[in-house]
Amino acid sequence: MGRPPSTRDEAYTDRLRNLEGAWWKRLIDVQRPYRWHVRRLRLGFVLDVGCGLGRNLIHLGGFGVGVDHNPASVAAALERGVVAFTPETFRASSYAAPGRFDSLLLAHVAEHMPWGEARDLLGEYLPYVRSGGRAVLITPQEVGYRSDPTHVEFMDLESLGRMARAVGLDPLHAYSFPFPRPVGNVFKYNEFVLVARKL
C-alpha cells in the first residue's frame, strides 16, 4: 500500500494542469466569475500563499508574489510569467520583509491540512502583510471538498473565522461564492470566503 497523495508531489501539479486544461473549460470562460471576484476585492500587492500554478496571480495581473511548497507548481507559475517562490527561496528574497504586502491570499490551501497547521501557516506569513492590510481565506464547500483526495479537513466559515481570530485578524466579511450556501452541496466550485483585517 503506497503513501497517500500529497500536494508536494509533481503528480499534484500534473493534476492541476489537467483540470485546468479540460476542453470544456477552454471553450467556456469558467474562471470569469472567480477572476472578477478576486479583482473586486482590490487587494493591492498580494502574497498568494499556496499559489499553485499561479492562476490567482494571473487574475490579478501579476500584482503580487506567490509561495508554494511544490517546486513543480512554482516552476509552472514562473513559466506563466508570475513571480513565485518555494518557502525557502521566498524567505531568502527581498520580498520577505515585514509589512511588504497589502494583503495575503490563502485560497484552496487550508483544507489540505489539519486546522492547527493551517492556522500556523497563516500566522507564519501574516507578518509580511502591513498593518491594516487584509487576509482572504477561501475553501471549497461539500462537493468540492470531496473531489480531491489530498483534502484533509473540511473548513467552513466558522472554522475560517476561528482561524483568523486565532492569529489576531479581525473578520470583516464571510460569505458563499458564487452561489448561495446550499448550492455547495451540488456544485463543485462553490466556495467559502472570509475577508479579515490585520490590526
N, C-alpha and C positions, 0 to 999 in steps of 0.2 A: 504494500500500500504506500503510494507516494505522498509527499507532503502536500498540504493544501495550496491552492493557487495564491500568489502574492502580487500586490501592486508594485513590488520591486522588480519583478521579472520582466524580461524582454517580451515574453508572451503576452503580458498585460498591455504593453504598448501596441503590439500587433492587434490585439483585440480592439483597442480604442480606434486604431486606424481602420479596421474592417467595419466597425459600427458606423463610423463617420462616412465611409465610402460606399454605403449601400446605395444602389441605383435610385431608389425612390427618394432618398434624402438629397441626392444630387438634382433630381427632377423638380422636387418641391423645396422651397427655401424653408426647411423646418426650423432652422435656427433664428429666423426673423424675430419672433416674439421674445426669445431669450436675449438676442443681441439688443433689441430695443430696451428690454428691461434693465440690463446691466449698464447701458449708456444713460438711461433715465435717472439712475441713482447718482450720477455726477460725482464719481468717487475721486476725481483728481488723479494724482500719481499713485498707482496701486501696487501693493505687494501681493501677488497671487500665490498663496501657499498651497502646494499640491496642484500645480498648473497643468499637469498632464502634457498634452500636445500643444498647449498654448492657445486653445480656442477662445477663452475669455479675453486674453490679452489682444488677440486679433480683433475681437469685437470692440475692444476699447482703443483701437487704432495704435496698438503697441505702446500706449502711455502707461508703462509700468514695467515691473520685473517679476519673473516667475521663479519659483523654487519647487523642485520635486526630487524625491528620493530615488526615482528611477532614472538612471543615466540614459537609457534608450529614449525615454519620453523627453528628457531635456534636449537630447540631440535632435529629436523630431521637431521640438519647438524652435530650436535655433535655426533649423532648415527652413522653417516657415517665416523667419525674419523677425522673431521677437527675442527679447533678452531673457535668458533663463539660466539657472544655475542648479547644481546639486547643493544640498545644505552646506557641505564643506567649502565648495568654491564660492558660495554666496557669502559666507562668513569672512572669507579672505578678500572679498571685493570692496570697492569704495561705496557700494550701496548699503553695506551693513553698518549704518550709523544711526544712533538714536534719533528718532523723530524724522527720519528721511522721507517717509511716505505719508500721504494724506489718508490712506485707507488700507485695510487688509481684507482680502477676499479669501474665504475658505469654502470653496464650492465643491460639493460632492467629494469630500475628504473625510469628515468626521465619522461617517458611517462605516469607514473601513477599519476602525479600531474601537477598543472599549472607550466608554465615556471619559474615564480618567486620563487616558492617553491623549484623547482629542483636546481635553482641557489644557493639558500640559503643552501640547503643540501650539495651541492658540496663545498661551501665555509666553512661550519661548519667542514668538515672533512679534508680539504686541509692542515691545519697546521700540521697534523700528517705526512705529506709527506716531505721528505728532499728537500732542495733547489737543483734544477737541476733534481729532480725526475719527473715522468710523471703521467698524468691522462689520462685514456682511457674511453671515453663515447660511449656507444653502445645503439642504439634504433632500434625498428622494422620499416620496411617500410610499405607501404599501407596495404597489405593483413594481415600481422602480427599485425599491429595496430588495425585493425577491429576485430581481433579474440578474444579479451579479453575485457569483459565488465568493467574491472577496469581501462582500459586506459582512460586518461583524456585529454591529449593534444598531438597532433602529433608533434614529434621533428625530423626535418630533419637536414642535415648537417649545414645549415645556422643557425638554432636555436641553435645547439650544439656549433658552433663557437662563436656565441654571448655570450652564457653561459660561455664558457671557458674564453673569454676575460673579461667578467664582474667580474670574481673572480681573475683576474691577471695572468691567464695562457697564454702561447704563443702557439697557434695551430701549429702543425708541419705537420700532415698528416690528410686528410679527404677522405674517400673512401667508396664504397659499397662492401659488402662481403656476401656470397661467390661469387655472380654473379654480373654482371654489373647492374647499377641502374634501367633500365627499368624492370628487372625481378621482382622487388619488387611489381609490380602491379599484379603479378600472383603467386609468390612463397612466401609462408607464412614466411619462415625463412631467407629471405634476410634482411641484417642489414646495418644501417648507423654506421660507425666507425670514431670517431675523436680521434686523439692522440695529446696531448698537453704537454708542458713542464712547470714545475713550476720554475719561475725565482728566 
